[in-house]
């Protein structure tokens, strides 16, 4: 799954299905390495997504690395390699069982064998925001390519909860790092960031809007509401050489209605924010977000 470049050793922490192989497929094609791509695709059919030596699967990591890897490679290569979609369906059907809980919230750290055998399962009291909210693109695309709506339905239920509770959080408009999926309560936690453990939730909002062709305003509204709040509470302008006009997202903890702590620290996992804002500015014709703020 992962390669240690110095020692040449490997580590299998993502199901032992070859995450590096699968997640690199679209990059191989985009770079014009079509011979290498063909060799890699030839190995895809050998992966058995119905079992893994791991007792617990990270549903988010499996979705973005494997399901996303297969579907993006299938798309960029012009839908010529049917094995990619076939294995994506195999994996999607496995992951779909993780949503078989009383309230249809996913089990993010999933005892897959218990689920496969029909055992009872429920979502966790504490789940990471990104791991719950960053499943939409892959499951939606799988529904679009197969015509089976069950995958989209699984993630749309989560989005509906985000929509209902977005303005009920400790910082209205933003979602805290931890959410209660067992009780479908996304409002209790007090730490907010665009960085690690939250990041891709916000990134997926405008991308999902584009993937759905703007068919509804749900994801656009989620993004715009979040960005408005992030501008007020998270973005800061650091001191820098030549006093360049830079904005970086930090993090904030709300202790009470009267007391909060802001941490002006940029993370590597928040570096996507500029690209997200630019993409959404183009998608939603918000040209003011492509210009630096007036000083």
Backbone torsions as a table, in degrees:
resi	resn	phi	psi	omega
1	UNK	NA	-42.4	179.7
2	UNK	-129.2	144.0	-178.6
3	UNK	-114.0	130.9	174.2
4	UNK	-90.0	107.6	-169.3
5	UNK	-66.7	-28.4	-178.1
6	UNK	-79.1	-50.4	-177.6
7	UNK	-83.1	-20.9	-176.5
8	UNK	78.8	5.2	-180.0
9	UNK	-86.0	171.0	-177.7
10	UNK	-128.6	163.3	177.8
11	UNK	-139.5	129.5	-177.7
12	UNK	-108.7	88.4	-178.4
13	UNK	-113.1	1.5	-177.2
14	UNK	-121.0	45.3	175.8
15	UNK	95.5	-8.5	-178.8
16	UNK	62.7	35.7	-179.7
17	UNK	-108.2	2.8	179.6
18	UNK	87.6	57.0	-176.5
19	UNK	-60.4	-38.2	179.2
20	UNK	-62.4	-42.5	178.6
21	UNK	-60.9	-51.6	-174.1
22	UNK	-70.5	-44.0	-174.3
23	UNK	-72.8	-14.1	-179.8
24	UNK	-95.0	-5.8	-172.9
25	UNK	-58.9	-49.8	-176.9
26	UNK	-66.0	-34.1	177.6
27	UNK	-64.2	-41.6	177.5
28	UNK	-57.6	-45.5	-178.5
29	UNK	-66.2	-46.3	-177.8
30	UNK	-61.7	-34.6	-179.7
31	UNK	-80.8	-0.2	179.2
32	UNK	79.3	13.7	179.1
33	UNK	-88.2	65.1	-171.1
34	UNK	-72.2	-30.0	176.2
35	UNK	-67.1	-45.0	177.3
36	UNK	-63.9	-38.0	176.7
37	UNK	-59.1	-45.5	-179.3
38	UNK	-62.7	-39.9	177.6
39	UNK	-62.7	-44.5	-179.4
40	UNK	-64.2	-43.3	179.1
41	UNK	-60.9	-34.8	178.0
42	UNK	-61.8	-24.5	178.7
43	UNK	-87.6	-18.4	-174.6
44	UNK	-61.4	-39.6	-178.3
45	UNK	-62.6	-17.2	-178.6
46	UNK	-84.3	-11.6	-177.7
47	UNK	-75.5	132.3	177.5
48	UNK	-106.6	98.0	-177.8
49	UNK	-80.1	2.5	-179.7
50	UNK	-85.7	-7.7	-179.5
51	UNK	-151.5	159.8	178.3
52	UNK	-156.0	147.8	176.8
53	UNK	-71.1	-14.3	179.1
54	UNK	-75.6	138.6	177.9
55	UNK	-75.9	-25.8	-176.0
56	UNK	-134.5	133.5	178.5
57	UNK	-106.8	140.1	170.0
58	UNK	-86.9	107.6	-173.2
59	UNK	-63.0	-39.8	179.5
60	UNK	-62.7	-52.4	-178.4
61	UNK	-61.6	-39.9	179.0
62	UNK	-65.1	-38.4	-179.3
63	UNK	-67.8	-50.6	-173.6
64	UNK	-74.0	-33.4	-176.3
65	UNK	-83.8	-47.5	-174.6
66	UNK	-91.0	-57.7	-178.5
67	UNK	-62.7	-45.4	176.8
68	UNK	-63.2	-40.5	179.4
69	UNK	-62.4	-44.0	-180.0
70	UNK	-66.5	-45.5	-175.9
71	UNK	-69.9	-40.7	179.6
72	UNK	-66.5	-38.8	177.5
73	UNK	-65.7	-39.1	177.4
74	UNK	-61.9	-41.6	-178.6
75	UNK	-70.9	-51.0	-173.6
76	UNK	-68.3	-24.3	180.0
77	UNK	-91.2	11.5	173.1
78	UNK	77.4	25.5	175.1
79	UNK	61.8	24.7	-177.9
80	UNK	-84.4	-22.4	-174.8
81	UNK	-105.8	90.6	-172.7
82	UNK	-64.1	-23.9	179.9
83	UNK	-60.7	-30.6	-179.2
84	UNK	-65.2	-43.7	178.1
85	UNK	-71.0	-37.8	-179.7
86	UNK	-62.0	-43.0	179.0
87	UNK	-72.2	-30.7	176.1
88	UNK	-64.4	-40.0	177.5
89	UNK	-65.6	-42.3	177.9
90	UNK	-57.7	-46.1	-179.8
91	UNK	-70.9	-42.2	179.6
92	UNK	-59.4	-39.0	178.8
93	UNK	-67.2	-34.2	176.5
94	UNK	-66.6	-50.0	-177.6
95	UNK	-65.4	-29.3	-178.9
96	UNK	-57.6	-30.7	-179.2
97	UNK	-66.2	-24.4	178.9
98	UNK	-65.7	-16.8	178.1
99	UNK	-90.8	0.5	-177.5
100	UNK	-82.5	72.0	179.6
101	UNK	-125.4	166.3	-177.8
102	UNK	-55.7	-35.9	-178.5
103	UNK	-109.2	10.1	177.9
104	UNK	65.9	14.5	170.2
105	UNK	-81.4	141.4	-173.8
106	UNK	-75.0	149.4	170.3
107	UNK	-85.1	106.8	-171.0
108	UNK	-75.3	-35.0	173.1
109	UNK	-109.6	96.7	-156.7
110	UNK	-106.1	125.3	169.4
111	UNK	-77.8	86.6	-170.8
112	UNK	-64.4	-33.0	-178.2
113	UNK	-69.0	-40.6	175.9
114	UNK	-60.4	-42.8	178.2
115	UNK	-65.1	-41.0	-179.0
116	UNK	-64.9	-30.4	-179.1
117	UNK	-89.7	5.0	176.4
118	UNK	82.1	17.8	179.1
119	UNK	-70.4	159.1	178.8
120	UNK	-70.4	145.5	179.5
121	UNK	-154.2	151.9	176.7
122	UNK	-145.2	155.5	-179.8
123	UNK	-66.6	162.7	-173.0
124	UNK	-83.3	155.3	175.2
125	UNK	-66.6	-36.9	177.3
126	UNK	-122.5	115.5	175.6
127	UNK	-124.8	149.0	177.2
128	UNK	-74.8	136.8	-176.2
129	UNK	-55.1	-49.6	-176.9
130	UNK	-62.9	-35.4	-176.8
131	UNK	-71.4	-22.1	178.0
132	UNK	-93.2	-38.5	-172.6
133	UNK	-92.0	-2.7	-174.6
134	UNK	-114.3	48.0	177.2
135	UNK	-117.8	-6.1	-167.7
136	UNK	-67.8	-45.6	-174.2
137	UNK	-61.1	-47.0	-175.2
138	UNK	-69.1	-45.4	-178.8
139	UNK	-69.9	-35.3	176.9
140	UNK	-65.3	-45.5	-179.8
141	UNK	-63.6	-35.6	178.3
142	UNK	-64.0	-39.5	175.3
143	UNK	-64.5	-41.7	-179.4
144	UNK	-62.9	-39.4	-176.1
145	UNK	-79.7	-28.2	-177.2
146	UNK	-100.4	-21.1	-174.1
147	UNK	79.2	3.9	178.8
148	UNK	-95.1	113.7	-172.7
149	UNK	-77.3	-7.9	-172.8
150	UNK	-63.3	-33.3	-178.2
151	UNK	-69.0	-44.4	177.6
152	UNK	-65.2	-39.7	179.6
153	UNK	-59.1	-38.8	-178.1
154	UNK	-61.0	-42.8	-177.5
155	UNK	-85.4	-26.3	179.3
156	UNK	-64.7	-32.1	177.2
157	UNK	-62.3	-37.6	178.6
158	UNK	-68.6	-44.4	-179.8
159	UNK	-59.5	-37.3	179.2
160	UNK	-61.7	-37.1	177.2
161	UNK	-67.7	-43.6	175.9
162	UNK	-56.4	-44.9	-178.0
163	UNK	-63.1	-44.5	-177.7
164	UNK	-66.9	-31.5	-170.9
165	UNK	-106.7	2.1	-173.7
166	UNK	-58.5	-36.9	-177.7
167	UNK	-97.2	13.8	179.6
168	UNK	-109.7	1.1	-177.6
169	UNK	-79.1	173.8	-179.4
170	UNK	-63.7	-28.0	170.2
171	UNK	-123.7	94.3	-175.3
172	UNK	-51.7	134.8	-178.3
173	UNK	103.6	-31.9	179.6
174	UNK	-109.8	158.9	178.7
175	UNK	-114.4	140.6	-178.0
176	UNK	-74.3	164.1	-174.9
177	UNK	-62.8	-37.0	178.9
178	UNK	-111.3	138.0	177.1
179	UNK	-130.3	153.8	-178.8
180	UNK	-94.8	96.7	-179.9
181	UNK	-81.8	-21.9	177.6
182	UNK	-61.3	-40.7	179.9
183	UNK	-107.0	8.5	-178.8
184	UNK	50.6	44.8	177.8
185	UNK	-116.6	110.0	-175.6
186	UNK	-103.2	22.2	-168.2
187	UNK	-116.3	-4.6	-165.8
188	UNK	-87.3	-37.6	-171.7
189	UNK	-70.0	167.0	-168.0
190	UNK	-122.8	-0.9	-178.0
191	UNK	-108.8	130.6	-173.2
192	UNK	-128.1	136.8	-178.7
193	UNK	-159.9	159.9	167.6
194	UNK	-97.9	2.0	-176.7
195	UNK	-89.6	-152.8	-174.2
196	UNK	-51.5	140.2	178.9
197	UNK	80.0	-7.5	176.3
198	UNK	-126.9	-28.6	-162.9
199	UNK	-42.8	-60.7	-168.3
200	UNK	-71.4	-16.4	173.7
201	UNK	-54.5	-51.1	-176.2
202	UNK	-70.1	-37.6	178.2
203	UNK	-60.5	-36.6	-175.8
204	UNK	-73.1	-23.7	-176.2
205	UNK	-58.0	-57.9	-179.9
206	UNK	-67.9	-33.3	179.3
207	UNK	-66.1	-39.4	178.6
208	UNK	-66.9	-38.1	175.8
209	UNK	-57.3	-45.4	179.6
210	UNK	-66.6	-39.7	-179.5
211	UNK	-64.0	-33.8	179.0
212	UNK	-84.9	3.4	179.4
213	UNK	65.1	26.0	-179.4
214	UNK	64.8	27.8	-175.6
215	UNK	-63.4	-28.8	172.2
216	UNK	-141.1	169.4	-174.2
217	UNK	-95.2	3.9	-172.0
218	UNK	-58.3	-51.0	-175.9
219	UNK	-73.9	-33.2	175.1
220	UNK	-62.7	-44.5	-179.8
221	UNK	-65.2	-41.2	178.1
222	UNK	-59.7	-44.8	-179.1
223	UNK	-66.5	-49.5	-174.8
224	UNK	-64.8	-37.8	176.8
225	UNK	-65.2	-42.0	179.5
226	UNK	-66.3	-42.7	-178.1
227	UNK	-65.6	-40.5	177.8
228	UNK	-57.7	-43.8	179.4
229	UNK	-70.4	-38.0	179.5
230	UNK	-64.4	-38.4	177.4
231	UNK	-60.5	-36.2	-177.4
232	UNK	-79.0	-35.8	-168.3
233	UNK	-113.7	-23.8	-169.4
234	UNK	-115.1	-35.7	-175.7
235	UNK	-76.7	137.2	176.9
236	UNK	-135.8	158.9	179.5
237	UNK	-106.8	110.0	-177.1
238	UNK	-80.5	152.2	169.3
239	UNK	-65.1	135.9	-177.6
240	UNK	-155.1	164.6	-178.6
241	UNK	-59.8	133.7	-179.8
242	UNK	67.3	9.7	176.3
243	UNK	52.8	46.7	178.9
244	UNK	-67.5	151.4	-176.3
245	UNK	-83.6	85.8	-176.6
246	UNK	-115.9	142.5	172.1
247	UNK	-123.8	136.7	-179.7
248	UNK	-132.2	137.4	176.7
249	UNK	-81.5	127.3	175.1
250	UNK	-102.5	-154.7	179.3
251	UNK	-134.3	156.1	-176.1
252	UNK	-140.3	137.5	174.2
253	UNK	-115.8	124.7	179.7
254	UNK	-95.1	108.0	-178.6
255	UNK	-80.9	-39.5	178.1
256	UNK	-159.0	178.4	-179.7
257	UNK	-62.7	-22.3	-176.5
258	UNK	-107.6	-8.5	-174.4
259	UNK	-137.3	133.1	177.9
260	UNK	-150.4	158.5	179.7
261	UNK	-122.1	122.8	176.7
262	UNK	-103.7	132.8	178.3
263	UNK	-110.2	106.8	-178.2
264	UNK	-82.3	73.2	-176.0
265	UNK	-136.8	124.9	178.4
266	UNK	-89.9	134.7	179.1
267	UNK	-100.5	157.3	174.0
268	UNK	-63.5	-30.1	-178.8
269	UNK	-81.2	-0.2	173.9
270	UNK	-105.7	5.2	-178.1
271	UNK	-68.0	-15.7	178.5
272	UNK	-70.3	-17.2	-167.2
273	UNK	-58.5	-41.0	179.6
274	UNK	-61.4	-44.0	177.5
275	UNK	-65.1	-39.0	178.0
276	UNK	-61.2	-47.0	-178.4
277	UNK	-64.4	-40.7	179.5
278	UNK	-65.5	-44.7	178.6
279	UNK	-59.3	-47.8	-178.7
280	UNK	-67.4	-35.2	178.4
281	UNK	-60.8	-40.3	177.1
282	UNK	-70.9	-43.6	-176.5
283	UNK	-65.5	-37.8	-174.9
284	UNK	-104.5	9.2	179.2
285	UNK	55.4	44.5	176.5
286	UNK	-103.8	72.4	-171.9
287	UNK	-63.4	-22.2	179.3
288	UNK	-64.1	-24.4	178.9
289	UNK	-79.8	-6.5	175.4
290	UNK	-95.7	-3.5	179.4
291	UNK	-110.0	146.9	176.2
292	UNK	-67.3	146.8	179.0
293	UNK	-66.1	149.3	178.0
294	UNK	-66.4	140.6	-178.8
295	UNK	-92.9	NA	NA
